[in-house]
Amino acid sequence: FRGKYYYFLGLKKPQQSNMYVLGVLCIVFAFPVVFWLGMLNEQINLPEWMSSLEKDTSAQMEAFLKVNKPADIIINIIVIALLPAFCEEIFFRGALQRVLIHLTKSPWAGIIITAMLFSALHMQFLGFLPRMFMGVVLGALYWYSASLWTSILAHFVYNAVQVVAVAYLPKLMSNNPEIPVLAGIASGIAVGAILWYYRKQSTITYARV
């Protein structure tokens, strides 16, 4: 792709300005179904090497997220919420997803494959399913808005909420919240409805891109 590098990566305005708000709402409503998928994921018997990686990664994250004073929360939001949201979205959605969509000639195939790689490369397999689900949502937000800023903002909100929550409730770092099945289903329906409305406002098609 020659020239217009920012355009290629999606660093441009979304098709509709309300897509920023819809993206944030989608992420906020997704939390219950994400936690529910986390509960399902914990029922899977993982190989020993995966469990070992999970323990190592969790220990590192606990060290990163440790809060000794209020200013630490601000630092964590910048380092663990903002920077990863920006860099991961440029790599996974801006570059990899677009390449995979071109290779597969299918937007949803590219979105799903990218989401699988996005989740796997975090090396936290106890959270593979919820992270993959979030990858699919972020991929859809980018595809239908044609703007990476929508998925960057949504990703930042998702990370920031967790950073603040863990600062005040450290046990959330190692314990997935218990979510009733109906709450998970309701959350999934809400996310689907928001994405449906989001898509209705979009004029993006594979042929056009």
FIDREN-208955 format. One line per field, with one value per atom (N, C-alpha, C): residue number from 1; residue in one letter; atom name; x, y, z. Coordinates in Angstrom, 2 decimals. Each point is the difference from the previous one (the first is absolute). Last residue first. Layout:
# residues N
seq	[NUM,...]
type	[A,...]
atom	[CA,...]
px	[X,...]
py	[Y,...]
pz	[Z,...]
# end
This chain:
# residues 209
seq	[209,209,209,208,208,208,207,207,207,206,206,206,205,205,205,204,204,204,203,203,203,202,202,202,201,201,201,200,200,200,199,199,199,198,198,198,197,197,197,196,196,196,195,195,195,194,194,194,193,193,193,192,192,192,191,191,191,190,190,190,189,189,189,188,188,188,187,187,187,186,186,186,185,185,185,184,184,184,183,183,183,182,182,182,181,181,181,180,180,180,179,179,179,178,178,178,177,177,177,176,176,176,175,175,175,174,174,174,173,173,173,172,172,172,171,171,171,170,170,170,169,169,169,168,168,168,167,167,167,166,166,166,165,165,165,164,164,164,163,163,163,162,162,162,161,161,161,160,160,160,159,159,159,158,158,158,157,157,157,156,156,156,155,155,155,154,154,154,153,153,153,152,152,152,151,151,151,150,150,150,149,149,149,148,148,148,147,147,147,146,146,146,145,145,145,144,144,144,143,143,143,142,142,142,141,141,141,140,140,140,139,139,139,138,138,138,137,137,137,136,136,136,135,135,135,134,134,134,133,133,133,132,132,132,131,131,131,130,130,130,129,129,129,128,128,128,127,127,127,126,126,126,125,125,125,124,124,124,123,123,123,122,122,122,121,121,121,120,120,120,119,119,119,118,118,118,117,117,117,116,116,116,115,115,115,114,114,114,113,113,113,112,112,112,111,111,111,110,110,110,109,109,109,108,108,108,107,107,107,106,106,106,105,105,105,104,104,104,103,103,103,102,102,102,101,101,101,100,100,100,99,99,99,98,98,98,97,97,97,96,96,96,95,95,95,94,94,94,93,93,93,92,92,92,91,91,91,90,90,90,89,89,89,88,88,88,87,87,87,86,86,86,85,85,85,84,84,84,83,83,83,82,82,82,81,81,81,80,80,80,79,79,79,78,78,78,77,77,77,76,76,76,75,75,75,74,74,74,73,73,73,72,72,72,71,71,71,70,70,70,69,69,69,68,68,68,67,67,67,66,66,66,65,65,65,64,64,64,63,63,63,62,62,62,61,61,61,60,60,60,59,59,59,58,58,58,57,57,57,56,56,56,55,55,55,54,54,54,53,53,53,52,52,52,51,51,51,50,50,50,49,49,49,48,48,48,47,47,47,46,46,46,45,45,45,44,44,44,43,43,43,42,42,42,41,41,41,40,40,40,39,39,39,38,38,38,37,37,37,36,36,36,35,35,35,34,34,34,33,33,33,32,32,32,31,31,31,30,30,30,29,29,29,28,28,28,27,27,27,26,26,26,25,25,25,24,24,24,23,23,23,22,22,22,21,21,21,20,20,20,19,19,19,18,18,18,17,17,17,16,16,16,15,15,15,14,14,14,13,13,13,12,12,12,11,11,11,10,10,10,9,9,9,8,8,8,7,7,7,6,6,6,5,5,5,4,4,4,3,3,3,2,2,2,1,1,1]
type	[V,V,V,R,R,R,A,A,A,Y,Y,Y,T,T,T,I,I,I,T,T,T,S,S,S,Q,Q,Q,K,K,K,R,R,R,Y,Y,Y,Y,Y,Y,W,W,W,L,L,L,I,I,I,A,A,A,G,G,G,V,V,V,A,A,A,I,I,I,G,G,G,S,S,S,A,A,A,I,I,I,G,G,G,A,A,A,L,L,L,V,V,V,P,P,P,I,I,I,E,E,E,P,P,P,N,N,N,N,N,N,S,S,S,M,M,M,L,L,L,K,K,K,P,P,P,L,L,L,Y,Y,Y,A,A,A,V,V,V,A,A,A,V,V,V,V,V,V,Q,Q,Q,V,V,V,A,A,A,N,N,N,Y,Y,Y,V,V,V,F,F,F,H,H,H,A,A,A,L,L,L,I,I,I,S,S,S,T,T,T,W,W,W,L,L,L,S,S,S,A,A,A,S,S,S,Y,Y,Y,W,W,W,Y,Y,Y,L,L,L,A,A,A,G,G,G,L,L,L,V,V,V,V,V,V,G,G,G,M,M,M,F,F,F,M,M,M,R,R,R,P,P,P,L,L,L,F,F,F,G,G,G,L,L,L,F,F,F,Q,Q,Q,M,M,M,H,H,H,L,L,L,A,A,A,S,S,S,F,F,F,L,L,L,M,M,M,A,A,A,T,T,T,I,I,I,I,I,I,I,I,I,G,G,G,A,A,A,W,W,W,P,P,P,S,S,S,K,K,K,T,T,T,L,L,L,H,H,H,I,I,I,L,L,L,V,V,V,R,R,R,Q,Q,Q,L,L,L,A,A,A,G,G,G,R,R,R,F,F,F,F,F,F,I,I,I,E,E,E,E,E,E,C,C,C,F,F,F,A,A,A,P,P,P,L,L,L,L,L,L,A,A,A,I,I,I,V,V,V,I,I,I,I,I,I,N,N,N,I,I,I,I,I,I,I,I,I,D,D,D,A,A,A,P,P,P,K,K,K,N,N,N,V,V,V,K,K,K,L,L,L,F,F,F,A,A,A,E,E,E,M,M,M,Q,Q,Q,A,A,A,S,S,S,T,T,T,D,D,D,K,K,K,E,E,E,L,L,L,S,S,S,S,S,S,M,M,M,W,W,W,E,E,E,P,P,P,L,L,L,N,N,N,I,I,I,Q,Q,Q,E,E,E,N,N,N,L,L,L,M,M,M,G,G,G,L,L,L,W,W,W,F,F,F,V,V,V,V,V,V,P,P,P,F,F,F,A,A,A,F,F,F,V,V,V,I,I,I,C,C,C,L,L,L,V,V,V,G,G,G,L,L,L,V,V,V,Y,Y,Y,M,M,M,N,N,N,S,S,S,Q,Q,Q,Q,Q,Q,P,P,P,K,K,K,K,K,K,L,L,L,G,G,G,L,L,L,F,F,F,Y,Y,Y,Y,Y,Y,Y,Y,Y,K,K,K,G,G,G,R,R,R,F,F,F]
atom	[N,CA,C,N,CA,C,N,CA,C,N,CA,C,N,CA,C,N,CA,C,N,CA,C,N,CA,C,N,CA,C,N,CA,C,N,CA,C,N,CA,C,N,CA,C,N,CA,C,N,CA,C,N,CA,C,N,CA,C,N,CA,C,N,CA,C,N,CA,C,N,CA,C,N,CA,C,N,CA,C,N,CA,C,N,CA,C,N,CA,C,N,CA,C,N,CA,C,N,CA,C,N,CA,C,N,CA,C,N,CA,C,N,CA,C,N,CA,C,N,CA,C,N,CA,C,N,CA,C,N,CA,C,N,CA,C,N,CA,C,N,CA,C,N,CA,C,N,CA,C,N,CA,C,N,CA,C,N,CA,C,N,CA,C,N,CA,C,N,CA,C,N,CA,C,N,CA,C,N,CA,C,N,CA,C,N,CA,C,N,CA,C,N,CA,C,N,CA,C,N,CA,C,N,CA,C,N,CA,C,N,CA,C,N,CA,C,N,CA,C,N,CA,C,N,CA,C,N,CA,C,N,CA,C,N,CA,C,N,CA,C,N,CA,C,N,CA,C,N,CA,C,N,CA,C,N,CA,C,N,CA,C,N,CA,C,N,CA,C,N,CA,C,N,CA,C,N,CA,C,N,CA,C,N,CA,C,N,CA,C,N,CA,C,N,CA,C,N,CA,C,N,CA,C,N,CA,C,N,CA,C,N,CA,C,N,CA,C,N,CA,C,N,CA,C,N,CA,C,N,CA,C,N,CA,C,N,CA,C,N,CA,C,N,CA,C,N,CA,C,N,CA,C,N,CA,C,N,CA,C,N,CA,C,N,CA,C,N,CA,C,N,CA,C,N,CA,C,N,CA,C,N,CA,C,N,CA,C,N,CA,C,N,CA,C,N,CA,C,N,CA,C,N,CA,C,N,CA,C,N,CA,C,N,CA,C,N,CA,C,N,CA,C,N,CA,C,N,CA,C,N,CA,C,N,CA,C,N,CA,C,N,CA,C,N,CA,C,N,CA,C,N,CA,C,N,CA,C,N,CA,C,N,CA,C,N,CA,C,N,CA,C,N,CA,C,N,CA,C,N,CA,C,N,CA,C,N,CA,C,N,CA,C,N,CA,C,N,CA,C,N,CA,C,N,CA,C,N,CA,C,N,CA,C,N,CA,C,N,CA,C,N,CA,C,N,CA,C,N,CA,C,N,CA,C,N,CA,C,N,CA,C,N,CA,C,N,CA,C,N,CA,C,N,CA,C,N,CA,C,N,CA,C,N,CA,C,N,CA,C,N,CA,C,N,CA,C,N,CA,C,N,CA,C,N,CA,C,N,CA,C,N,CA,C,N,CA,C,N,CA,C,N,CA,C,N,CA,C,N,CA,C,N,CA,C,N,CA,C,N,CA,C,N,CA,C,N,CA,C,N,CA,C,N,CA,C,N,CA,C,N,CA,C,N,CA,C,N,CA,C,N,CA,C,N,CA,C,N,CA,C,N,CA,C,N,CA,C,N,CA,C,N,CA,C,N,CA,C,N,CA,C,N,CA,C,N,CA,C,N,CA,C,N,CA,C,N,CA,C,N,CA,C,N,CA,C,N,CA,C,N,CA,C,N,CA,C,N,CA,C,N,CA,C,N,CA,C,N,CA,C]
px	[-14.23,1.32,1.09,-4.51,0.36,1.40,-1.85,0.25,0.47,-1.43,1.31,0.37,-3.11,-0.12,1.39,-2.75,1.21,-0.36,-2.74,-0.10,1.21,-2.90,1.23,-0.30,-3.14,0.45,1.20,-1.88,-1.02,0.44,2.63,0.16,-1.00,-0.35,1.27,0.20,-3.56,-0.30,1.23,0.62,-0.97,-0.32,2.67,0.76,-0.91,-2.03,0.78,0.79,-2.41,-0.92,0.76,2.42,-0.46,-0.90,1.34,1.15,-0.40,-3.20,0.21,1.14,-0.80,-1.08,0.18,2.91,0.29,-1.03,-0.75,1.13,0.34,-3.25,-0.52,1.10,1.26,-0.80,-0.53,2.33,0.90,-0.74,-2.49,0.70,0.96,-2.24,-0.93,0.65,2.42,-0.13,-0.89,2.71,-1.11,-0.11,4.66,-1.07,-1.11,4.77,-1.07,-1.16,5.39,-1.29,-1.03,5.33,-0.99,-1.35,5.10,-1.31,-0.98,4.57,0.14,-1.33,0.30,1.15,0.09,-3.14,-0.47,1.14,0.63,-0.34,-0.51,1.08,1.13,-0.35,-2.62,-0.37,1.06,0.58,-0.83,-0.45,2.75,0.64,-0.78,-1.70,1.01,0.70,-3.14,-0.68,1.00,1.63,-0.58,-0.66,1.73,1.10,-0.54,-3.10,0.61,1.14,-2.12,-0.97,0.62,2.49,-0.01,-0.97,0.29,1.19,-0.07,-3.48,0.00,1.18,-0.22,-1.02,-0.02,2.82,0.49,-0.99,-1.29,1.04,0.54,-3.01,-0.69,0.99,1.79,-0.73,-0.69,2.16,1.00,-0.71,-2.63,0.45,1.07,-1.63,-1.14,0.44,3.08,-0.20,-1.16,1.23,0.67,-0.22,-3.23,0.89,0.58,-3.48,1.14,0.99,-4.25,0.17,1.07,-1.08,-1.23,0.11,3.74,-0.41,-1.19,1.63,0.91,-0.53,-2.39,-0.07,0.89,0.21,-1.23,-0.15,3.62,0.17,-1.21,-0.18,0.87,0.22,-2.43,-0.75,0.83,2.11,-1.02,-0.79,3.11,0.69,-0.97,-1.57,0.27,0.71,-0.73,-1.28,0.20,3.71,-0.34,-1.31,1.31,0.85,-0.25,-2.30,-0.47,0.84,1.41,-1.33,-0.49,4.23,0.02,-1.36,2.03,-0.86,-0.10,2.67,-1.21,-0.99,4.36,-0.96,-1.26,4.05,-0.83,-1.19,3.48,0.55,-0.72,-0.51,0.08,0.56,-0.93,1.29,0.10,-4.09,1.07,1.32,-3.81,-0.16,1.18,-0.09,0.04,-0.07,-0.73,1.43,0.21,-4.43,0.63,1.48,-2.44,-0.39,0.63,0.58,0.77,-0.31,-2.55,1.37,0.89,-4.44,0.05,1.42,-0.85,-0.26,0.19,0.28,1.15,-0.15,-3.64,1.10,1.24,-3.70,-0.17,1.06,0.01,0.19,-0.08,1.60,-1.19,0.26,3.24,-1.09,-1.32,4.66,-1.16,-1.16,4.03,0.41,-1.19,-0.66,0.38,0.36,-0.89,-1.24,0.28,3.67,-0.72,-1.33,2.58,0.72,-0.76,-1.64,-0.23,0.69,0.65,-1.38,-0.24,4.27,-0.23,-1.41,1.16,0.84,-0.45,-2.51,0.41,0.78,-1.42,-1.12,0.48,3.37,-0.96,-1.12,3.54,0.56,-1.08,-1.28,0.73,0.51,-2.05,-0.98,0.68,2.69,-0.62,-1.02,2.10,0.95,-0.62,-2.68,0.47,0.87,-1.47,-1.17,0.43,3.28,-0.36,-1.20,1.25,1.03,-0.32,-3.04,0.09,1.00,-0.63,-1.27,0.18,3.66,-0.66,-1.32,2.87,0.90,-0.74,-2.41,0.79,0.77,-2.44,-0.94,0.74,2.49,-0.47,-0.98,1.51,1.11,-0.44,-3.04,0.15,1.09,-0.56,-1.14,0.09,3.11,0.31,-1.13,-0.31,0.65,0.32,-1.83,-0.97,0.65,2.65,-0.53,-0.91,1.83,0.46,-0.53,-1.08,-0.22,0.43,0.64,0.07,-0.07,0.14,-1.22,0.01,3.66,-0.26,-1.14,0.96,1.09,-0.23,-2.93,-0.23,1.06,0.50,-1.07,-0.31,3.16,0.52,-1.05,-1.29,0.92,0.57,-2.67,-0.82,0.88,2.10,-0.57,-0.82,1.80,1.08,-0.56,-3.00,0.46,1.07,-1.53,-1.06,0.44,2.74,0.06,-1.00,-0.18,1.23,0.16,-3.54,-0.26,1.21,0.44,-0.89,-0.28,2.51,0.80,-0.84,-2.07,0.85,0.76,-4.70,1.28,0.87,-5.33,1.10,1.25,-5.63,1.26,1.13,-4.82,0.80,1.31,-3.31,-0.40,0.82,0.35,0.65,-0.35,-2.04,1.40,0.72,-4.42,0.02,1.43,-0.57,-0.40,0.02,0.76,1.14,-0.29,-3.44,0.89,1.26,-2.89,-0.64,0.84,1.34,0.24,-0.60,-0.86,1.45,0.32,-4.35,0.22,1.48,-1.19,-0.58,0.24,1.62,0.70,-0.65,-1.48,0.63,0.59,-2.01,-1.02,0.60,2.89,-0.53,-1.04,1.77,1.00,-0.53,-2.69,0.14,0.96,-0.46,-1.16,0.09,3.26,0.20,-1.15,-0.36,1.10,0.24,-3.13,-0.52,1.08,1.24,-0.87,-0.50,2.49,0.85,-0.81,-2.20,0.63,0.99,-2.52,-0.55,0.60,1.10,0.63,-0.53,0.42,-0.97,0.65,2.74,-1.06,-1.05,4.93,-0.97,-1.09,5.17,-1.30,-0.93,5.21,-0.82,-1.34,4.08,0.07,-0.67,0.81,-1.32,0.01,3.54,-0.13,-1.33,1.04,0.02,-0.22,0.53,-1.30,-0.09,4.07,-0.97,-1.39,3.43,0.19,-0.99,0.79,-1.20,0.08,3.39,-0.59,-1.23,1.04,0.90,-0.71,-0.17,-0.87,0.89]
py	[-0.96,0.13,-0.48,-0.52,1.42,0.20,-4.37,0.50,1.46,-2.06,-0.51,0.57,3.03,-1.34,-0.45,4.25,-0.74,-1.37,3.72,-0.28,-0.80,0.93,-0.12,-0.25,0.23,1.34,-0.01,-4.04,0.65,1.38,-2.51,-0.45,0.69,0.80,0.54,-0.33,-1.96,1.41,0.70,-4.41,0.01,1.44,-0.71,-0.23,0.00,0.36,1.21,-0.16,-3.74,1.06,1.28,-3.66,-0.30,1.09,0.29,0.24,-0.23,-1.08,1.46,0.36,-4.55,0.55,1.50,-2.22,-0.37,0.57,0.55,0.80,-0.27,-2.67,1.36,0.93,-4.36,-0.02,1.39,-0.57,-0.16,0.03,0.04,1.28,-0.05,-3.94,0.95,1.37,-3.42,-0.29,1.03,1.50,-0.90,-0.17,1.10,0.66,-1.00,0.97,-0.95,0.75,1.46,0.21,-1.05,-0.97,0.47,0.18,0.22,-0.66,0.62,1.53,-1.47,-0.74,4.81,-0.34,-1.50,2.19,-0.17,-0.40,1.20,-1.41,-0.27,4.48,-0.80,-1.46,4.68,-1.38,-0.94,4.64,0.03,-1.39,0.56,0.88,-0.01,-2.22,-0.79,0.84,2.19,-1.02,-0.80,3.13,0.68,-1.02,-1.65,0.55,0.63,-1.51,-1.10,0.47,3.11,-0.47,-1.10,1.55,0.96,-0.43,-2.50,-0.15,0.87,0.42,-1.37,-0.21,4.04,-0.03,-1.38,0.49,0.78,-0.05,-1.91,-0.82,0.71,2.38,-1.10,-0.88,3.45,0.56,-1.10,-1.26,0.44,0.54,-1.17,-1.19,0.36,3.48,-0.56,-1.22,2.15,0.76,-0.57,-1.49,-0.70,0.70,-0.03,0.85,-0.79,-1.34,0.34,0.90,-2.30,1.45,0.52,-4.67,0.71,1.51,-2.88,-0.27,0.87,0.17,0.61,-0.17,-2.06,1.45,0.72,-4.70,0.46,1.52,-2.02,-0.13,0.49,-0.24,1.10,-0.03,-3.58,1.26,1.18,-4.18,0.01,1.30,-0.74,0.23,0.05,-1.19,1.43,0.36,-4.54,0.68,1.50,-2.56,-0.18,0.69,-0.10,0.93,-0.13,-2.94,1.39,0.98,-4.59,0.22,1.44,-1.32,-0.04,0.35,-0.24,1.07,0.01,-3.08,-0.07,1.10,-0.25,-0.90,-0.23,3.50,-0.19,-0.85,1.96,-1.09,-0.14,2.99,0.54,-1.03,-0.97,0.65,0.73,-2.20,-0.98,0.68,2.67,-0.65,-0.92,2.10,1.05,-0.63,-2.75,0.30,1.04,-1.00,-1.20,0.24,3.37,-0.08,-1.21,0.51,1.01,-0.07,-2.69,-0.51,0.96,1.40,-1.13,-0.56,3.54,0.46,-1.14,-0.99,0.78,0.45,-2.15,-0.96,0.72,2.65,-0.72,-1.07,2.62,0.82,-0.80,-1.88,-0.04,0.83,-1.38,0.64,-0.06,-1.43,-0.91,0.49,2.60,-1.37,-0.95,4.53,-0.05,-1.43,0.73,0.19,-0.05,-0.11,-1.28,0.11,3.95,-0.94,-1.32,3.18,0.43,-0.94,-0.73,-0.30,0.38,1.07,-1.43,-0.32,4.72,-0.68,-1.44,2.84,0.87,-0.71,-2.40,0.43,0.82,-1.71,-1.06,0.43,3.18,-1.25,-0.99,4.15,0.26,-1.32,-0.21,0.24,0.29,-0.56,-1.27,0.20,3.86,-0.84,-1.31,3.04,0.65,-0.94,-1.47,0.20,0.58,-0.49,-1.25,0.15,3.89,-0.41,-1.34,1.63,0.85,-0.50,-2.46,0.18,0.75,-0.97,-1.29,0.13,3.86,-1.08,-1.28,3.89,0.39,-1.20,-0.58,0.26,0.36,-0.55,-1.28,0.19,3.83,-0.60,-1.31,2.07,0.79,-0.59,-1.87,-0.35,0.74,0.94,-1.26,-0.41,3.76,0.31,-1.26,-0.26,0.34,0.27,-3.29,1.34,0.35,-4.31,0.45,1.40,-4.57,1.43,0.35,-4.05,0.32,1.52,-2.54,0.66,0.37,-2.36,1.24,0.79,-4.27,0.94,1.34,-3.48,0.42,1.01,-2.04,1.00,0.50,-3.50,1.25,1.10,-4.29,0.56,1.33,-2.48,0.56,0.66,-2.38,1.24,0.69,-4.25,0.98,1.36,-3.64,0.41,1.08,-1.95,0.80,0.53,-3.07,1.33,0.94,-4.47,0.63,1.41,-2.67,0.41,0.71,-1.88,1.15,0.53,-3.94,1.15,1.26,-4.19,0.54,1.24,-1.06,-0.70,0.70,0.53,0.46,-0.85,-0.31,-0.52,0.36,2.64,-0.76,-0.44,2.87,-1.41,-0.88,4.83,-0.62,-1.48,2.75,-0.27,-0.73,1.63,-1.18,-0.43,3.98,-1.14,-1.29,3.99,-0.32,-1.19,1.80,-0.80,-0.39,2.91,-1.30,-0.94,4.50,-0.73,-1.41,2.79,-0.27,-0.80,1.63,-1.18,-0.36,3.90,-1.23,-1.24,4.30,-0.53,-1.26,2.95,-1.31,-0.62,4.45,-1.04,-1.40,3.69,0.02,-1.12,0.70,-0.57,-0.09,2.12,-1.42,-0.69,4.68,-0.69,-1.50,2.67,-0.03,-0.74,0.71,-0.92,-0.14,3.16,-1.35,-1.04,4.54,-0.27,-1.44,1.48,0.03,-0.43,0.64,-1.31,-0.07,3.91,-0.72,-1.40,2.94,0.43,-0.76,-2.05,0.77,0.37,-2.11,0.41,0.87,0.12,-1.03,0.53,1.93,0.14,-1.15,-1.06,1.05,0.02,-3.34,1.17,1.19,-4.66,0.36,1.19,-2.27,-0.52,0.36,1.64,-1.47,-0.61,4.66,-0.40,-1.53,1.89,0.19,-0.43,-0.07,-1.04,0.12,1.98,0.03,-1.04,-1.24,1.28,-0.15,-4.36,1.14,1.31,-5.62,1.18,1.22]
pz	[-0.09,0.61,-0.97,-1.31,0.08,0.55,-0.16,-1.36,0.03,4.03,-0.44,-1.37,2.99,-0.59,-0.43,3.02,-0.33,-0.58,1.87,-1.44,-0.47,5.02,-0.79,-1.46,3.75,-0.36,-0.95,1.82,-0.83,-0.47,3.11,-1.40,-0.92,4.60,-0.47,-1.48,2.29,-0.29,-0.58,1.38,-1.11,-0.40,3.82,-1.24,-1.22,4.21,-0.27,-1.29,1.52,-0.44,-0.35,1.85,-1.36,-0.55,4.50,-0.89,-1.45,3.24,-0.06,-0.94,0.90,-0.85,-0.16,2.95,-1.39,-0.96,4.62,-0.43,-1.46,2.03,-0.19,-0.51,1.23,-1.23,-0.32,4.05,-1.13,-1.32,3.94,-0.14,-1.19,1.20,-0.61,-0.20,2.30,-1.44,-0.69,4.39,-0.34,-1.52,2.57,-0.76,-0.31,3.22,-0.29,-0.67,-0.21,0.66,-0.43,0.18,-0.97,0.71,2.08,0.09,-0.99,0.62,-0.07,0.04,0.03,-0.82,-0.21,2.90,-1.37,-0.95,4.63,-0.20,-1.41,1.73,-0.53,-0.29,0.39,0.34,-0.57,-0.51,1.20,0.46,-3.87,0.99,1.32,-3.87,0.71,1.07,-2.79,0.81,0.83,-3.16,1.16,0.93,-4.04,0.81,1.27,-3.23,0.74,0.89,-2.82,0.99,0.85,-3.68,1.11,1.11,-4.13,0.84,1.25,-3.14,0.53,0.95,-2.39,1.04,0.68,-3.73,1.15,1.15,-4.09,0.64,1.24,-2.70,0.67,0.77,-2.68,1.13,0.80,-3.96,0.98,1.25,-3.72,0.74,1.03,-2.72,0.75,0.81,-2.94,1.24,0.82,-4.44,1.09,1.33,-4.45,0.80,1.15,-3.16,-0.86,0.74,1.42,0.12,-0.96,0.33,-0.40,0.14,1.22,-1.38,-0.42,4.55,-0.99,-1.42,3.45,0.17,-1.01,0.23,-0.65,0.11,2.23,-1.45,-0.76,4.69,-0.42,-1.51,1.86,0.14,-0.49,0.15,-1.05,0.04,3.41,-1.27,-1.17,4.27,-0.07,-1.30,0.81,-0.21,-0.12,1.17,-1.41,-0.33,4.44,-0.74,-1.51,2.99,0.14,-0.81,-0.14,-0.59,0.17,2.01,-1.47,-0.61,4.70,-0.48,-1.51,2.34,0.81,-0.40,-1.93,-0.62,0.85,-1.07,1.20,-0.41,-2.97,0.83,1.33,-4.06,1.36,0.98,-4.62,0.21,1.34,-1.47,0.22,0.35,-1.21,1.30,0.31,-4.20,1.03,1.39,-3.74,0.18,1.10,-1.15,0.56,0.27,-2.20,1.41,0.68,-4.67,0.73,1.49,-2.81,0.07,0.78,-0.79,0.93,0.13,-3.13,1.36,1.01,-4.64,0.46,1.43,-1.99,0.15,0.52,-1.07,1.26,0.22,-4.10,1.20,1.30,-4.82,0.85,1.25,-3.44,-0.76,0.76,1.22,0.04,-0.86,0.30,-0.35,-0.08,1.40,-1.42,-0.42,4.51,-0.75,-1.50,2.90,0.00,-0.73,0.57,-0.87,-0.10,3.01,-1.38,-0.99,4.62,-0.40,-1.46,1.92,-0.20,-0.49,0.88,-0.99,-0.25,3.02,-1.09,-1.09,3.99,-0.86,-1.19,2.97,-0.27,-0.94,1.20,-0.49,-0.43,1.90,-1.24,-0.59,4.21,-1.06,-1.34,3.86,-0.39,-1.12,1.88,-0.73,-0.49,2.65,-1.23,-0.83,4.24,-0.87,-1.34,3.40,-0.66,-0.94,2.49,-0.96,-0.67,3.45,-1.19,-1.04,4.21,-0.72,-1.31,3.01,-0.19,-0.77,1.02,-0.43,-0.38,1.65,-1.18,-0.56,3.97,-1.09,-1.29,3.97,-0.53,-1.16,2.31,-0.74,-0.65,2.87,-1.22,-0.88,4.24,-0.86,-1.33,3.43,-0.69,-0.93,2.97,-1.27,-0.79,4.51,-1.06,-1.36,3.23,0.21,-1.18,0.36,1.32,0.33,-3.44,0.25,1.41,-4.19,1.42,0.20,-4.26,0.45,1.48,-2.23,-0.74,0.63,1.72,0.34,-0.68,-1.05,1.39,0.44,-4.21,-0.01,1.40,-0.50,-0.57,0.05,1.30,1.00,-0.49,-2.97,1.08,1.06,-3.47,-0.51,1.08,1.00,-0.17,-0.43,0.31,1.32,-0.10,-4.00,0.61,1.36,-2.30,-0.61,0.65,1.32,0.49,-0.55,-1.58,1.38,0.60,-4.27,-0.06,1.40,-0.45,-0.45,-0.09,1.15,1.06,-0.43,-2.38,0.16,1.03,0.49,-0.84,0.20,0.61,0.53,-0.96,0.88,-0.96,0.66,2.06,0.06,-0.93,0.23,1.16,0.15,-3.35,-0.33,1.14,0.62,-0.87,-0.29,2.38,0.83,-0.81,-2.29,0.84,0.91,-2.57,-0.84,0.76,2.17,-0.13,-0.87,0.44,1.26,-0.07,-3.66,0.07,1.26,-0.53,-0.86,-0.04,2.51,0.56,-0.86,-1.66,1.17,0.59,-3.83,-0.25,1.26,-0.42,0.10,-0.17,-0.51,1.37,0.18,-4.33,0.90,1.43,-3.23,-0.35,0.96,0.23,0.57,-0.23,-2.05,1.46,0.67,-4.62,0.29,1.48,-1.54,-0.14,0.31,-0.09,1.15,-0.05,-3.68,1.19,1.23,-4.10,0.10,1.15,-1.61,1.15,0.16,-3.71,1.26,1.21,-5.02,0.78,1.34,-3.13,-0.92,0.69,2.06,-0.33,-0.93,0.03,0.66,-0.38,-0.08,-0.61,0.70,-0.23,0.89,-0.67,-1.71,0.54,0.92,-2.83,1.36,0.64,-4.34,-0.06,1.38,-0.33,-0.55,-0.03,1.20,1.08,-0.45,-3.23,1.01,1.15,-4.83,0.86,1.12,-3.76,0.36,0.88,-2.34,-0.14,0.34,0.88,0.00,0.00]
# end
